[in-house]
Amino acid sequence: MKIRNIFKKIFAILFSIFMGNGLIHTLSMIIPNQLNAILPSNSNYKSFVVELIGALISLGLIFLFHKTNVLKISGKSLAAGLICGLPVIITYSLLLISSLTDMPGKTLIPEAEIVCVALRWFLIGIAEEGLFRGVIQELFMDIFGSDTRKGIILSIICTATLFGLNHFQNLLAGVSLTFVLIQFASATAAGLMFGAITYRSSRSIWPLVLIHALVDASSFIHGGMLWGASDVESINSLDLRSLILVPIFTGIFIYLMRKSKTEPIIEANKTAQALG
């Protein structure tokens, strides 16, 4: 790829990060009063609206940069994604069940807020996976190449690193540095695994949107969101035990991207392109 085109792709990545994550934060600093007047005062409703905007922005970026292939889904790619993500699905389903057993005796937030919170988890999946795996990872593949195993792995690693760094914005919301660092490590490792699952799902984001929603649902319910805990309180409930996920997620990434699995996919894609 020519240097000029590489810079165009890098600019597209930076623009996508700003639009997907920096826009709302920038507006909240420039016109905080006007923004607060528009957004709901209730924190759960407000978060729902913000995530809805984020999801729409991510989908818009997918169309802007002509990456609509990530929105395609087939029974085969859905099954492949869910099978690749099975360890995560089992782990977080057990965490979700465990968290729900703690509900009796607790005062839950109103039903309307519970609906918004549940929809929000799905919207987070669309916003984050649409942005990072649907746009940024695809742009990195344009730079490094999607027709070599090295190029694909570099694309996933770069995207995962940005995904982890993205969580430092939680400092602005009042999350302590210690917990943000824990989030950074676990999110980067999760980004590696998510990138591999997306690639093995024929690069469709939808299997991962579902998995991401499950991860967020179980994590936030475990943190007490359904009985009134805020995002910050849920994140601050993390501890060093969360870091055990780092080698697990990294190991899943290595396993999913092993040569015996990726090389046949690359060759099949080359053949399809040649015939197409």
Backbone as numpy.savetxt, mean C-alpha at the origin, in Angstrom:
# Nx Ny Nz CAx CAy CAz Cx Cy Cz
17.34 2.94 -22.14 16.50 4.14 -22.14 17.37 5.38 -22.14
16.99 6.39 -22.92 17.74 7.63 -23.00 17.66 8.39 -21.68
18.72 9.17 -21.40 18.78 9.94 -20.15 17.56 10.84 -20.00
17.16 11.47 -21.09 16.01 12.38 -21.05 14.75 11.65 -20.60
14.55 10.45 -21.13 13.37 9.68 -20.75 13.44 9.20 -19.30
14.65 8.90 -18.84 14.83 8.50 -17.44 14.43 9.64 -16.52
14.87 10.86 -16.85 14.51 12.02 -16.03 13.00 12.26 -16.05
12.37 11.99 -17.18 10.92 12.13 -17.28 10.23 11.14 -16.33
10.75 9.92 -16.29 10.16 8.91 -15.41 10.38 9.27 -13.94
11.59 9.77 -13.63 11.88 10.18 -12.25 10.96 11.33 -11.84
10.76 12.29 -12.74 9.85 13.40 -12.46 8.43 12.88 -12.24
8.03 11.90 -13.05 6.69 11.31 -12.90 6.54 10.63 -11.55
7.60 9.97 -11.08 7.58 9.33 -9.76 7.45 10.37 -8.66
8.25 11.43 -8.72 8.20 12.49 -7.71 6.85 13.20 -7.72
6.33 13.45 -8.92 5.02 14.09 -9.05 3.93 13.20 -8.44
4.02 11.90 -8.69 3.03 10.96 -8.16 3.07 10.93 -6.64
4.27 10.93 -6.06 4.41 10.93 -4.60 3.79 12.19 -4.01
4.07 13.33 -4.64 3.51 14.59 -4.14 1.99 14.58 -4.23
1.46 14.19 -5.37 0.01 14.20 -5.55 -0.66 13.18 -4.63
-0.04 12.02 -4.49 -0.64 10.97 -3.69 -0.54 11.17 -2.20
0.53 11.85 -1.75 0.75 11.98 -0.31 1.02 13.40 0.16
1.62 14.21 -0.70 2.01 15.54 -0.25 0.98 16.62 -0.42
0.02 16.40 -1.33 -0.94 17.46 -1.66 -1.78 17.87 -0.46
-2.40 16.89 0.21 -3.26 17.19 1.35 -2.46 17.83 2.48
-1.25 17.30 2.73 -0.41 17.86 3.79 0.00 19.29 3.47
0.32 19.55 2.20 0.70 20.90 1.79 -0.48 21.87 1.97
-1.66 21.44 1.55 -2.85 22.28 1.69 -3.18 22.54 3.16
-2.95 21.52 4.00 -3.25 21.68 5.43 -2.32 22.69 6.09
-1.13 22.89 5.51 -0.20 23.89 6.04 -0.45 25.28 5.46
-0.88 25.32 4.19 -1.08 26.60 3.52 -2.43 27.22 3.85
-3.49 26.40 3.77 -4.84 26.90 4.04 -5.54 26.00 5.07
-5.01 25.91 6.28 -5.59 25.00 7.27 -7.03 25.32 7.63
-7.36 26.60 7.77 -8.72 26.98 8.18 -9.73 26.63 7.10
-9.38 26.95 5.85 -10.30 26.65 4.75 -10.50 25.15 4.58
-9.41 24.40 4.76 -9.49 22.94 4.61 -10.35 22.34 5.71
-10.16 22.83 6.94 -10.96 22.32 8.06 -12.43 22.66 7.91
-12.70 23.78 7.24 -14.09 24.19 7.02 -14.79 23.27 6.02
-14.00 22.70 5.11 -14.56 21.81 4.08 -14.71 20.38 4.59
-13.68 19.91 5.30 -13.67 18.52 5.77 -14.54 18.35 7.01
-15.10 17.15 7.21 -15.91 16.89 8.41 -15.08 17.06 9.68
-15.72 17.45 10.77 -15.01 17.63 12.04 -14.74 16.30 12.73
-15.63 15.33 12.52 -15.44 14.00 13.10 -14.21 13.34 12.48
-13.31 12.83 13.29 -12.03 12.31 12.80 -12.20 11.11 11.86
-13.17 10.24 12.15 -13.37 9.06 11.28 -13.96 9.45 9.93
-14.93 10.37 9.94 -15.49 10.86 8.68 -14.44 11.63 7.88
-13.65 12.41 8.60 -12.59 13.19 7.95 -11.57 12.27 7.29
-11.15 11.22 8.00 -10.18 10.27 7.44 -10.76 9.56 6.24
-12.06 9.26 6.29 -12.72 8.60 5.15 -12.66 9.48 3.91
-12.97 10.76 4.07 -12.96 11.69 2.93 -11.55 11.83 2.38
-10.56 11.95 3.28 -9.16 12.09 2.84 -8.70 10.86 2.06
-9.05 9.67 2.55 -8.66 8.44 1.86 -9.40 8.28 0.53
-10.65 8.75 0.48 -11.40 8.72 -0.78 -10.71 9.60 -1.82
-10.29 10.78 -1.39 -9.55 11.67 -2.29 -8.25 11.01 -2.74
-7.55 10.37 -1.79 -6.30 9.68 -2.12 -6.50 8.56 -3.12
-7.59 7.80 -2.96 -7.88 6.71 -3.89 -8.18 7.25 -5.29
-8.94 8.33 -5.36 -9.27 8.94 -6.65 -8.02 9.51 -7.33
-7.13 10.10 -6.53 -5.88 10.62 -7.08 -5.03 9.49 -7.65
-4.92 8.39 -6.91 -4.13 7.25 -7.38 -4.68 6.68 -8.68
-6.00 6.55 -8.74 -6.62 6.06 -9.97 -6.39 7.04 -11.12
-6.44 8.34 -10.81 -6.17 9.35 -11.82 -4.75 9.28 -12.35
-3.79 9.03 -11.45 -2.39 8.91 -11.86 -2.17 7.68 -12.74
-2.90 6.61 -12.43 -2.81 5.39 -13.25 -3.21 5.70 -14.68
-4.28 6.44 -14.84 -4.74 6.80 -16.19 -3.81 7.84 -16.82
-3.31 8.79 -16.01 -2.44 9.84 -16.53 -1.17 9.27 -17.15
-0.59 8.26 -16.48 0.66 7.69 -16.96 0.46 6.39 -17.76
-0.79 6.15 -18.16 -1.11 5.02 -19.03 -0.66 3.67 -18.45
-1.01 3.47 -17.18 -0.67 2.22 -16.50 -1.93 1.42 -16.18
-2.92 1.53 -17.05 -4.21 0.89 -16.78 -4.14 -0.64 -16.79
-3.01 -1.20 -17.24 -2.86 -2.65 -17.19 -2.96 -3.17 -15.76
-2.61 -2.32 -14.78 -2.65 -2.75 -13.38 -4.07 -2.87 -12.85
-5.05 -2.33 -13.59 -6.45 -2.39 -13.18 -7.16 -3.61 -13.74
-6.49 -4.32 -14.65 -7.09 -5.51 -15.22 -7.02 -6.66 -14.22
-8.03 -7.48 -14.25 -8.06 -8.61 -13.32 -8.72 -9.80 -14.01
-8.20 -10.97 -13.74 -8.79 -12.22 -14.23 -8.85 -13.19 -13.06
-9.61 -14.24 -13.24 -9.68 -15.24 -12.19 -8.31 -15.81 -11.86
-7.49 -15.98 -12.91 -6.16 -16.55 -12.72 -5.25 -15.61 -11.93
-5.26 -14.31 -12.28 -4.38 -13.36 -11.58 -4.86 -13.14 -10.14
-6.18 -13.14 -9.94 -6.72 -12.99 -8.59 -6.31 -14.17 -7.72
-6.46 -15.37 -8.28 -6.08 -16.58 -7.53 -4.59 -16.58 -7.24
-3.78 -16.20 -8.23 -2.32 -16.18 -8.05 -1.93 -15.22 -6.92
-2.56 -14.04 -6.92 -2.24 -13.06 -5.89 -2.63 -13.51 -4.50
-3.82 -14.08 -4.38 -4.30 -14.54 -3.07 -3.49 -15.73 -2.58
-3.08 -16.61 -3.50 -2.24 -17.75 -3.10 -0.87 -17.26 -2.64
-0.28 -16.32 -3.39 1.02 -15.77 -3.00 0.94 -15.03 -1.65
-0.21 -14.44 -1.40 -0.39 -13.70 -0.15 -1.00 -14.52 0.96
-1.11 -15.83 0.76 -1.78 -16.69 1.74 -1.17 -16.61 3.14
0.18 -16.60 3.29 0.72 -16.47 4.65 0.27 -15.20 5.35
0.18 -14.10 4.59 -0.27 -12.82 5.16 -1.76 -12.90 5.50
-2.54 -13.48 4.60 -3.98 -13.59 4.82 -4.27 -14.40 6.08
-3.57 -15.53 6.25 -3.78 -16.39 7.42 -3.36 -15.65 8.70
-2.17 -15.03 8.67 -1.64 -14.34 9.85 -2.56 -13.23 10.32
-2.96 -12.37 9.37 -3.77 -11.21 9.77 -5.23 -11.58 10.01
-5.70 -12.67 9.43 -7.04 -13.15 9.75 -7.09 -13.63 11.20
-6.03 -14.31 11.62 -5.95 -14.76 13.02 -5.87 -13.57 13.97
-5.09 -12.54 13.58 -5.01 -11.33 14.40 -6.36 -10.64 14.48
-7.08 -10.61 13.34 -8.40 -9.99 13.31 -9.37 -10.73 14.22
-9.36 -12.05 14.14 -10.26 -12.86 15.00 -9.92 -12.63 16.47
-8.61 -12.61 16.78 -8.18 -12.38 18.15 -8.63 -11.02 18.66
-8.53 -10.01 17.78 -8.92 -8.65 18.18 -10.42 -8.54 18.38
-11.18 -9.23 17.53 -12.64 -9.17 17.64 -13.15 -9.85 18.90
-12.40 -10.84 19.40 -12.81 -11.51 20.63 -12.67 -10.60 21.85
-11.90 -9.51 21.69 -11.74 -8.56 22.79 -12.85 -7.51 22.81
-13.76 -7.56 21.83 -14.79 -6.53 21.70 -15.86 -6.56 22.79
-16.32 -7.75 23.23 -17.39 -7.77 24.25 -17.01 -6.93 25.47
-17.95 -6.07 25.87 -17.72 -5.21 27.03 -17.16 -3.85 26.68
-16.71 -3.67 25.45 -16.17 -2.38 25.03 -17.26 -1.55 24.35
-17.19 -0.26 24.53 -18.14 0.65 23.90 -17.66 0.99 22.51
-18.42 0.57 21.49 -18.01 0.78 20.12 -18.41 2.17 19.64
-17.72 2.65 18.62 -18.09 3.90 17.98 -19.43 3.70 17.26
-20.15 4.77 16.90 -21.45 4.62 16.22 -21.35 3.80 14.93
-22.47 3.15 14.56 -22.49 2.26 13.40 -22.08 2.97 12.11
-22.55 4.22 11.94 -22.19 4.97 10.73 -20.68 5.16 10.63
-20.04 5.38 11.76 -18.58 5.55 11.76 -17.89 4.22 11.48
-18.46 3.12 11.99 -17.88 1.80 11.72 -17.90 1.51 10.22
-19.00 1.87 9.55 -19.10 1.68 8.10 -18.03 2.50 7.38
-17.88 3.76 7.80 -16.86 4.63 7.17 -15.45 4.10 7.41
-15.20 3.61 8.62 -13.89 3.05 8.95 -13.60 1.83 8.08
-14.60 0.95 7.93 -14.42 -0.26 7.12 -14.19 0.09 5.65
-14.96 1.03 5.12 -14.75 1.47 3.74 -13.39 2.15 3.58
-12.98 2.83 4.62 -11.69 3.52 4.58 -10.54 2.54 4.41
-10.61 1.37 5.04 -9.53 0.39 4.90 -9.40 -0.06 3.45
-10.53 -0.22 2.78 -10.50 -0.59 1.38 -9.94 0.55 0.53
-10.32 1.78 0.87 -9.83 2.95 0.14 -8.32 3.13 0.33
-7.83 2.83 1.53 -6.39 2.90 1.77 -5.66 1.94 0.85
-6.23 0.74 0.69 -5.64 -0.24 -0.21 -5.56 0.28 -1.63
-6.65 0.90 -2.10 -6.66 1.45 -3.46 -5.66 2.60 -3.58
-5.67 3.50 -2.58 -4.80 4.68 -2.62 -3.33 4.29 -2.61
-2.94 3.44 -1.66 -1.52 3.12 -1.50 -1.03 2.12 -2.56
-1.82 1.10 -2.83 -1.38 0.13 -3.84 -1.50 0.70 -5.24
-2.52 1.51 -5.47 -2.63 2.18 -6.76 -1.45 3.10 -7.01
-1.03 3.83 -5.96 0.10 4.76 -6.09 1.42 4.02 -6.21
1.70 3.15 -5.24 3.04 2.56 -5.17 3.22 1.37 -6.12
2.30 0.43 -6.13 2.47 -0.72 -7.01 1.88 -0.45 -8.40
0.82 0.37 -8.46 0.19 0.62 -9.74 0.87 1.67 -10.60
1.49 2.65 -9.96 2.15 3.73 -10.71 3.67 3.71 -10.52
4.12 3.87 -9.28 5.56 4.03 -9.04 6.35 2.79 -9.42
5.89 1.60 -9.03 6.62 0.38 -9.39 6.65 0.20 -10.90
5.55 0.54 -11.55 5.50 0.43 -13.02 6.45 1.42 -13.68
6.57 2.63 -13.13 7.49 3.63 -13.67 8.95 3.19 -13.47
9.22 2.59 -12.32 10.58 2.06 -12.09 10.88 0.93 -13.08
9.86 0.13 -13.41 10.08 -0.93 -14.40 10.36 -0.34 -15.78
9.79 0.83 -16.06 10.12 1.52 -17.31 11.60 1.92 -17.33
12.12 2.27 -16.17 13.52 2.71 -16.06 14.47 1.51 -16.10
14.20 0.52 -15.23 15.12 -0.62 -15.07 14.83 -1.76 -16.04
13.62 -1.77 -16.58 13.25 -2.85 -17.50 12.39 -3.90 -16.83
11.32 -4.27 -17.52 10.43 -5.32 -17.00 10.67 -6.65 -17.69
11.71 -6.67 -18.52 12.00 -7.89 -19.27 13.22 -8.63 -18.74
13.73 -8.19 -17.57 14.83 -8.90 -16.92 14.51 -9.05 -15.44
14.97 -10.12 -14.85 14.73 -10.36 -13.43 15.39 -9.27 -12.59
16.58 -8.85 -12.98 17.29 -7.80 -12.25 16.49 -6.50 -12.25
15.96 -6.12 -13.42 15.18 -4.90 -13.53 13.93 -4.93 -12.68
13.26 -6.07 -12.65 12.03 -6.22 -11.88 12.33 -6.11 -10.38
13.37 -6.81 -9.93 13.72 -6.80 -8.51 14.16 -5.41 -8.08
14.96 -4.72 -8.89 15.36 -3.34 -8.57 14.15 -2.43 -8.46
13.19 -2.61 -9.34 11.97 -1.80 -9.32 11.20 -2.02 -8.03
11.09 -3.27 -7.60 10.37 -3.59 -6.37 11.10 -3.02 -5.16
12.43 -3.14 -5.13 13.22 -2.64 -4.00 13.10 -1.12 -3.89
13.22 -0.42 -5.00 13.12 1.05 -4.99 11.73 1.49 -4.54
10.71 0.82 -5.04 9.33 1.16 -4.66 9.10 0.89 -3.18
9.60 -0.24 -2.69 9.43 -0.60 -1.27 10.11 0.42 -0.36
11.28 0.90 -0.78 12.00 1.90 0.01 11.20 3.19 0.11
10.66 3.64 -1.01 9.82 4.84 -1.00 8.56 4.62 -0.18
8.00 3.41 -0.25 6.81 3.06 0.53 7.11 3.16 2.03
8.28 2.68 2.43 8.67 2.78 3.84 8.90 4.22 4.26
9.63 4.98 3.43 9.91 6.39 3.74 8.63 7.20 3.82
7.64 6.81 3.06 6.36 7.52 3.05 5.73 7.59 4.44
6.02 6.61 5.28 5.41 6.57 6.60 6.01 7.59 7.58
7.09 8.26 7.18 7.64 9.31 8.02 6.70 10.51 8.10
5.75 10.60 7.18 4.78 11.69 7.24 3.91 11.59 8.48
3.88 10.40 9.11 3.09 10.24 10.33 3.65 11.05 11.49
4.91 11.49 11.37 5.48 12.38 12.38 4.66 13.67 12.46
4.15 14.12 11.31 3.36 15.35 11.27 2.03 15.20 11.99
1.57 13.94 12.11 0.29 13.68 12.78 0.45 13.48 14.28
1.71 13.44 14.74 1.95 13.30 16.17 2.44 11.95 16.62
2.73 11.06 15.66 3.29 9.75 16.00 4.75 9.94 16.42
5.17 9.23 17.47 6.54 9.39 17.96 7.54 8.80 16.97
8.77 9.31 17.00 9.81 8.87 16.08 10.08 7.37 16.22
10.05 6.87 17.44 10.32 5.44 17.67 9.35 4.57 16.88
8.07 4.90 16.98 7.06 4.09 16.30 7.08 4.31 14.79
7.48 5.51 14.36 7.61 5.74 12.92 8.76 4.91 12.36
9.84 4.79 13.11 10.97 3.96 12.67 10.57 2.49 12.59
9.77 2.04 13.55 9.25 0.66 13.51 8.38 0.49 12.28
7.52 1.50 12.03 6.65 1.47 10.84 7.46 1.46 9.56
8.53 2.26 9.52 9.38 2.34 8.33 9.98 0.97 8.00
10.53 0.31 9.02 11.16 -0.99 8.80 10.14 -2.03 8.34
9.00 -2.10 9.03 8.00 -3.11 8.68 7.32 -2.78 7.35
7.13 -1.47 7.08 6.48 -1.08 5.82 7.40 -1.33 4.62
8.69 -1.11 4.79 9.63 -1.37 3.71 9.65 -2.86 3.37
9.71 -3.70 4.41 9.69 -5.14 4.19 8.36 -5.57 3.58
7.26 -4.97 4.07 5.95 -5.27 3.50 5.89 -4.84 2.03
6.54 -3.71 1.71 6.59 -3.23 0.34 7.28 -4.21 -0.59
8.33 -4.85 -0.09 9.01 -5.88 -0.89 8.06 -7.03 -1.19
7.38 -7.47 -0.15 6.45 -8.59 -0.30 5.27 -8.18 -1.20
4.72 -6.99 -0.98 3.60 -6.51 -1.79 3.99 -6.40 -3.26
5.21 -5.90 -3.51 5.68 -5.78 -4.88 5.78 -7.13 -5.57
6.25 -8.12 -4.83 6.36 -9.48 -5.38 4.99 -10.08 -5.65
4.05 -9.87 -4.72 2.69 -10.39 -4.91 2.05 -9.76 -6.14
2.24 -8.44 -6.29 1.68 -7.75 -7.46 2.26 -8.30 -8.75
3.57 -8.50 -8.76 4.20 -9.03 -9.97 3.69 -10.42 -10.29
3.53 -11.24 -9.28 3.05 -12.61 -9.50 1.55 -12.64 -9.83
0.86 -11.49 -9.63 -0.56 -11.38 -9.96 -0.77 -10.78 -11.34
0.22 -10.98 -12.23 0.19 -10.38 -13.57 0.16 -8.86 -13.49
0.75 -8.32 -12.40 0.89 -6.89 -12.15 -0.44 -6.19 -11.89
-1.48 -6.97 -11.57 -2.77 -6.39 -11.18 -2.71 -5.99 -9.71
-3.27 -4.82 -9.38 -3.22 -4.35 -8.00 -4.36 -4.91 -7.14
-5.40 -5.47 -7.75 -6.61 -5.81 -6.99 -6.41 -6.89 -5.93
-5.66 -7.97 -6.19 -5.43 -8.93 -5.10 -4.77 -8.27 -3.89
-3.83 -7.37 -4.18 -3.11 -6.71 -3.10 -3.98 -5.67 -2.39
-4.90 -5.04 -3.10 -5.83 -4.11 -2.46 -6.62 -4.85 -1.37
-7.07 -6.05 -1.68 -7.82 -6.85 -0.71 -6.93 -7.26 0.46
-5.71 -7.69 0.17 -4.79 -8.10 1.23 -4.43 -6.90 2.10
-4.16 -5.76 1.47 -3.81 -4.54 2.21 -4.96 -4.12 3.13
-6.19 -4.22 2.63 -7.35 -3.88 3.45 -7.44 -4.77 4.68
-7.17 -6.06 4.50 -7.18 -7.01 5.63 -6.11 -6.66 6.64
-4.91 -6.33 6.16 -3.80 -5.97 7.05 -4.16 -4.74 7.87
-4.69 -3.71 7.21 -5.05 -2.49 7.93 -6.20 -2.73 8.90
-7.19 -3.49 8.46 -8.34 -3.76 9.33 -7.91 -4.46 10.62
-7.14 -5.52 10.47 -6.72 -6.28 11.66 -5.79 -5.45 12.54
-4.90 -4.67 11.92 -3.94 -3.85 12.70 -4.66 -2.76 13.48
-5.57 -2.05 12.81 -6.25 -0.93 13.46 -7.29 -1.41 14.48
-7.96 -2.53 14.21 -8.89 -3.07 15.20 -8.11 -3.53 16.43
-6.96 -4.16 16.18 -6.09 -4.57 17.29 -5.65 -3.36 18.10
-5.47 -2.22 17.42 -5.07 -0.99 18.11 -6.22 -0.25 18.77
-7.45 -0.77 18.61 -8.60 -0.20 19.32 -9.41 0.82 18.56
-9.28 0.86 17.23 -9.98 1.90 16.47 -11.49 1.79 16.58
-12.03 0.59 16.64 -13.49 0.43 16.68 -14.09 0.87 18.01
-13.27 1.01 19.03 -13.78 1.53 20.29 -13.14 2.87 20.66
-12.79 3.63 19.60 -12.48 5.04 19.82 -11.04 5.46 19.68
-10.10 4.53 19.50 -8.69 4.92 19.37 -8.48 5.64 18.03
-7.64 6.66 18.05 -7.33 7.39 16.82 -6.25 6.66 16.04
-5.98 7.14 14.82 -4.89 6.58 14.01 -3.57 6.64 14.77
-3.31 7.80 15.37 -2.05 8.00 16.09 -1.94 7.02 17.25
-3.03 6.86 18.01 -3.02 5.93 19.14 -2.83 4.50 18.67
-3.44 4.15 17.53 -3.29 2.79 16.99 -1.85 2.52 16.60
-1.22 3.50 15.93 0.17 3.33 15.50 1.10 3.31 16.70
0.80 4.17 17.70 1.65 4.21 18.90 1.49 2.98 19.78
0.55 2.10 19.43 0.40 0.85 20.17 1.37 -0.21 19.66
2.10 0.11 18.58 3.10 -0.82 18.07 4.23 -0.98 19.09
4.93 -2.10 19.03 6.11 -2.27 19.85 7.17 -3.02 19.05
8.31 -3.25 19.67 9.44 -3.85 18.96 9.12 -5.24 18.44
8.10 -5.89 19.00 7.72 -7.22 18.50 7.26 -7.16 17.05
6.81 -5.97 16.62 6.36 -5.81 15.23 7.50 -6.03 14.25
8.74 -5.84 14.73 9.90 -5.98 13.85 10.14 -7.42 13.43
9.48 -8.37 14.11 9.64 -9.77 13.70 9.08 -9.99 12.30
8.19 -9.07 11.88 7.61 -9.18 10.55 8.61 -8.84 9.44
9.66 -8.08 9.78 10.63 -7.65 8.77 11.30 -8.84 8.09
11.93 -9.76 8.83 12.54 -10.91 8.15 11.51 -11.85 7.52
10.31 -11.92 8.09 9.26 -12.78 7.52 8.82 -12.24 6.17
8.51 -10.95 6.11 8.07 -10.34 4.85 9.19 -10.38 3.81
10.41 -10.13 4.25 11.55 -10.17 3.32 11.75 -11.58 2.79
11.59 -12.56 3.65 11.71 -13.95 3.22 10.65 -14.35 2.20
9.43 -13.86 2.40 8.36 -14.13 1.44 8.69 -13.51 0.09
9.23 -12.28 0.12 9.65 -11.60 -1.10 10.69 -12.42 -1.86
11.70 -12.89 -1.15 12.77 -13.68 -1.77 12.20 -14.97 -2.36
11.30 -15.60 -1.61 10.70 -16.86 -2.08 9.85 -16.64 -3.33
9.02 -15.60 -3.33 8.13 -15.35 -4.46 8.90 -14.94 -5.71
10.04 -14.28 -5.51 10.82 -13.79 -6.66 11.98 -14.71 -7.02
11.93 -15.96 -6.55 13.00 -16.90 -6.88 13.06 -17.12 -8.39
14.24 -17.42 -8.87 14.49 -17.50 -10.30 13.61 -18.52 -11.01
13.35 -19.63 -10.35 12.57 -20.70 -10.98 11.14 -20.28 -11.28
10.67 -19.23 -10.59 9.31 -18.75 -10.82 9.27 -17.52 -11.73
10.24 -16.62 -11.55 10.19 -15.37 -12.31 10.64 -15.52 -13.76
11.64 -16.36 -14.00 12.15 -16.52 -15.37 11.07 -17.02 -16.35
10.27 -18.03 -15.98 9.20 -18.46 -16.90 8.18 -17.36 -17.16
7.88 -16.52 -16.15 6.93 -15.42 -16.33 7.50 -14.41 -17.32
8.79 -14.10 -17.17 9.45 -13.14 -18.07 9.43 -13.67 -19.50
9.77 -14.92 -19.68 9.80 -15.51 -21.03 8.39 -15.54 -21.61
7.39 -15.85 -20.81 6.01 -15.89 -21.30 5.56 -14.49 -21.74
5.96 -13.47 -20.97 5.61 -12.09 -21.32 6.30 -11.66 -22.61
7.56 -12.07 -22.79 8.29 -11.74 -24.02 7.60 -12.38 -25.23
7.19 -13.63 -25.06 6.51 -14.34 -26.15 5.18 -13.67 -26.49
4.44 -13.27 -25.46 3.15 -12.60 -25.67 3.33 -11.27 -26.40
4.37 -10.54 -26.02 4.64 -9.25 -26.67 5.03 -9.45 -28.14
5.81 -10.49 -28.38 6.24 -10.77 -29.76 5.04 -11.15 -30.65
4.12 -11.91 -30.07 2.94 -12.32 -30.83 1.95 -11.19 -30.99
1.95 -10.28 -29.96 1.01 -9.16 -30.00 1.44 -8.06 -30.91
